[in-house]
Amino acid sequence: MLVKWEGIVIRSVDYGESSKVVTLFTRENGKLGLMARGAKKTKSRLAAVSQLFSHGYYLCKAGPGTGMPDLSQGDIMESFRDLRQSLHATAYAAYIAELLDRLTHEREPNPYLFQLLLHTFRYLDEGRDAEILCRIFETKMLIVAGISPQLSACANCGAQREPYAISVSQGGLLCPVCLPADPYAIAVTPSTWKLLRLFQVFDLERLGDIEVKPATRNQLKHVLRSFMDEHLDLRLKSRSFLEQLERMERLPMKDSE
């Protein structure tokens, strides 16, 4: 039976001498694995459509069981060429794709996540702020994982009492009265927790220009990564590479001799 899905390639792994196993995140059926036979050959019609980050329509042969469908052909709608040509944007896109892959199950439809991924890649391709896009995506994925921090009131007593800190163990904001409940609570500015709260409900399609101070950026990253490290058993290769790249970008440039 031939089926057609709209999807984005979030993983592509070599299989044998000439084929690839491609993981799509589809609008219709969520995450799916496909066998792209002969895709490693330079003249294969599947070579381009099986590339990482490609967005298009994929025609597949699906059997009656739950086995892996064969990719017959594809029609690329967006290749995100500018994203691919930027190491900075590619590193963020790879991390976002791997995070989505690890936090979703196969054949669980989620059109919202498909749109979120698609708009994130489009903005990265346009050269928008990759770091902030990544923070927004991480915030949304914490919701998917069921570990989204409580940011409307104190997670311990329910009071709305500032200044707040953020507790990973308590699951969100801590007011001054409850702060002793977690000696490791993260000190944050009001801008940080308010931005996190905005990211939780924010519609990415309506993204405008967001100016975020370096100190706030660091706090956003620290809070989100702390929640993931504490509550999720993830070891992402793309995150390690991204962090190395970020460290290199912060190094001062030497004057050329």
C-alpha positions as CSV (number, residue, x, y, z in Angstrom):
1,M,0.0,0.0,0.0
2,L,1.3,3.4,-1.0
3,V,1.0,6.2,1.6
4,K,2.0,9.9,1.4
5,W,3.2,11.8,4.5
6,E,4.4,15.4,5.0
7,G,7.5,15.2,7.1
8,I,10.8,16.6,8.3
9,V,14.0,14.5,8.4
10,I,15.2,14.5,12.0
11,R,17.7,11.7,11.7
12,S,19.5,9.9,8.9
13,V,21.7,6.9,9.5
14,D,23.7,4.9,7.0
15,Y,22.5,1.3,6.5
16,G,24.7,-1.2,4.7
17,E,26.7,-0.1,1.7
18,S,24.1,2.0,-0.1
19,S,21.0,2.6,2.0
20,K,19.9,4.8,4.8
21,V,17.4,4.6,7.7
22,V,15.6,7.9,7.8
23,T,13.5,9.1,10.7
24,L,10.8,11.5,9.8
25,F,8.6,13.6,12.0
26,T,5.4,13.7,10.1
27,R,2.3,15.9,10.4
28,E,0.0,13.0,10.1
29,N,1.6,10.2,12.2
30,G,4.3,11.7,14.4
31,K,7.7,10.0,14.3
32,L,8.3,7.3,11.7
33,G,11.3,5.3,10.5
34,L,11.7,4.7,6.8
35,M,14.1,2.6,4.8
36,A,15.6,4.6,1.9
37,R,17.2,1.9,-0.3
38,G,20.1,3.2,-2.4
39,A,20.0,6.7,-0.9
40,K,23.7,6.8,-0.3
41,K,24.4,6.6,-4.1
42,T,25.1,10.1,-5.5
43,K,22.7,9.6,-8.4
44,S,19.8,8.2,-6.3
45,R,16.5,10.0,-6.4
46,L,16.4,9.5,-2.7
47,A,19.7,11.2,-1.9
48,A,18.4,14.7,-1.5
49,V,15.1,13.9,0.2
50,S,16.9,11.8,2.9
51,Q,19.2,14.6,4.0
52,L,18.9,15.9,7.6
53,F,16.4,18.7,8.1
54,S,14.7,18.3,4.7
55,H,10.9,19.2,4.7
56,G,8.8,17.6,2.0
57,Y,6.2,15.0,1.0
58,Y,7.3,11.4,1.2
59,L,5.7,8.5,-0.8
60,C,6.2,5.2,1.0
61,K,5.4,1.6,0.6
62,A,3.8,0.4,3.9
63,G,3.0,-3.2,4.6
64,P,0.1,-4.6,6.6
65,G,2.1,-4.9,9.8
66,T,4.1,-2.5,11.8
67,G,7.4,-3.0,9.9
68,M,9.5,-0.2,8.5
69,P,8.0,1.3,5.3
70,D,10.2,1.7,2.2
71,L,10.7,5.2,0.9
72,S,9.7,5.2,-2.8
73,Q,10.1,8.9,-3.6
74,G,10.0,12.4,-2.1
75,D,9.2,15.9,-3.1
76,I,11.2,18.5,-1.2
77,M,9.4,21.6,-0.2
78,E,12.1,23.2,1.8
79,S,15.8,22.2,2.0
80,F,16.8,25.0,4.5
81,R,19.9,25.7,2.5
82,D,21.0,28.8,4.5
83,L,20.6,26.8,7.7
84,R,22.9,24.1,6.4
85,Q,25.6,26.6,5.3
86,S,25.9,28.0,8.9
87,L,27.7,25.8,11.4
88,H,26.1,27.8,14.2
89,A,22.5,27.3,12.9
90,T,23.2,23.6,12.0
91,A,24.5,22.8,15.5
92,Y,21.3,24.2,17.0
93,A,19.1,22.5,14.5
94,A,20.8,19.1,15.1
95,Y,20.3,19.5,18.9
96,I,16.6,20.5,18.4
97,A,16.1,17.5,16.1
98,E,17.7,15.0,18.5
99,L,15.9,16.4,21.5
100,L,12.6,15.9,19.7
101,D,13.6,12.4,18.6
102,R,14.5,11.4,22.1
103,L,11.3,12.8,23.8
104,T,8.7,11.4,21.4
105,H,7.5,7.9,20.6
106,E,6.9,6.4,17.2
107,R,3.5,6.8,15.5
108,E,2.0,9.2,18.0
109,P,0.5,12.0,16.0
110,N,1.2,15.5,17.2
111,P,0.5,18.2,14.6
112,Y,1.4,20.9,17.1
113,L,5.0,19.6,17.5
114,F,5.3,19.3,13.7
115,Q,4.4,23.0,13.3
116,L,6.7,23.9,16.1
117,L,9.7,22.1,14.5
118,L,8.9,23.5,11.1
119,H,8.7,27.1,12.2
120,T,11.8,26.7,14.3
121,F,13.8,25.5,11.3
122,R,12.3,28.3,9.1
123,Y,13.4,30.9,11.6
124,L,16.9,29.3,11.8
125,D,17.1,29.4,8.0
126,E,16.2,33.1,8.1
127,G,19.1,33.8,10.5
128,R,16.9,34.6,13.5
129,D,18.3,34.3,17.1
130,A,19.2,30.6,17.3
131,E,19.9,30.6,21.0
132,I,16.5,32.1,21.9
133,L,14.7,29.7,19.4
134,C,16.5,26.8,21.2
135,R,15.3,28.1,24.6
136,I,11.7,28.3,23.4
137,F,11.9,24.8,21.9
138,E,13.4,23.4,25.1
139,T,10.6,25.0,27.2
140,K,8.0,23.4,24.9
141,M,9.7,20.0,25.1
142,L,9.7,20.1,29.0
143,I,5.9,20.4,28.7
144,V,5.9,17.3,26.4
145,A,8.1,15.4,28.9
146,G,5.7,16.3,31.7
147,I,8.3,18.2,33.8
148,S,7.4,21.8,33.0
149,P,8.3,24.1,35.9
150,Q,5.5,25.9,37.8
151,L,5.9,29.6,37.0
152,S,2.7,31.2,38.0
153,A,3.2,31.0,41.8
154,C,5.3,29.4,44.5
155,A,5.5,25.6,43.7
156,N,5.7,24.9,47.4
157,C,2.9,27.0,49.0
158,G,1.1,28.5,46.1
159,A,1.7,32.1,47.2
160,Q,2.5,34.9,44.8
161,R,5.3,36.4,46.7
162,E,8.5,37.8,45.1
163,P,11.4,37.7,44.8
164,Y,11.4,34.2,43.5
165,A,14.1,31.6,43.0
166,I,13.6,28.5,40.8
167,S,13.9,25.1,42.4
168,V,14.5,22.0,40.2
169,S,13.6,19.6,43.0
170,Q,10.5,21.5,44.0
171,G,9.4,21.9,40.4
172,G,9.3,25.7,39.9
173,L,9.3,29.0,41.6
174,L,10.0,29.3,45.3
175,C,9.0,32.4,47.3
176,P,11.3,33.8,50.0
177,V,9.3,32.0,52.8
178,C,9.8,28.6,51.1
179,L,13.3,29.2,49.9
180,P,14.8,27.1,52.7
181,A,13.1,24.0,51.2
182,D,15.8,23.9,48.6
183,P,19.3,25.2,49.4
184,Y,20.2,24.6,45.8
185,A,17.5,26.8,44.3
186,I,18.7,28.9,41.4
187,A,18.7,32.7,41.9
188,V,17.1,34.4,38.9
189,T,16.0,37.8,37.9
190,P,12.3,38.6,37.3
191,S,13.0,38.9,33.6
192,T,14.2,35.2,33.5
193,W,11.2,33.5,35.1
194,K,8.8,35.8,33.3
195,L,10.4,34.9,30.0
196,L,10.2,31.2,30.8
197,R,6.5,31.6,31.6
198,L,6.0,33.4,28.3
199,F,7.8,30.7,26.4
200,Q,5.5,28.1,27.9
201,V,2.4,29.6,26.3
202,F,4.0,31.5,23.4
203,D,2.9,30.8,19.8
204,L,6.1,30.6,17.8
205,E,4.3,31.7,14.6
206,R,4.0,35.2,16.2
207,L,7.7,35.5,17.0
208,G,9.0,39.1,16.6
209,D,12.3,40.5,17.6
210,I,13.3,39.5,21.2
211,E,16.1,41.4,22.9
212,V,17.5,39.4,25.8
213,K,20.5,40.4,27.9
214,P,23.5,38.1,28.1
215,A,22.9,37.5,31.9
216,T,19.3,36.5,31.3
217,R,20.3,34.2,28.4
218,N,22.7,32.4,30.8
219,Q,20.0,32.0,33.4
220,L,17.5,30.7,30.9
221,K,19.9,28.1,29.7
222,H,21.0,27.1,33.2
223,V,17.4,26.7,34.4
224,L,16.2,24.7,31.4
225,R,19.3,22.4,31.3
226,S,19.1,21.8,35.0
227,F,15.5,20.6,34.7
228,M,16.4,18.3,31.8
229,D,19.5,16.9,33.6
230,E,17.7,16.3,36.8
231,H,14.5,14.7,35.4
232,L,15.4,13.2,32.1
233,D,18.0,10.5,31.3
234,L,19.4,12.1,28.1
235,R,22.9,12.0,26.7
236,L,22.7,14.0,23.5
237,K,25.7,14.0,21.2
238,S,24.4,17.1,19.6
239,R,24.3,19.0,22.9
240,S,28.0,18.2,23.6
241,F,29.0,19.6,20.2
242,L,26.7,22.6,20.6
243,E,28.3,23.4,24.0
244,Q,31.8,23.1,22.5
245,L,30.8,25.5,19.7
246,E,29.4,28.0,22.2
247,R,32.6,27.9,24.2
248,M,34.6,28.6,21.1
249,E,32.4,31.5,20.1
250,R,33.0,33.1,23.5
251,L,36.8,33.0,23.2
252,P,38.3,36.4,22.4
253,M,39.6,36.7,18.9
254,K,43.4,37.2,18.6
255,D,44.7,40.0,16.5
256,S,46.1,38.8,13.3
257,E,49.9,39.2,13.0
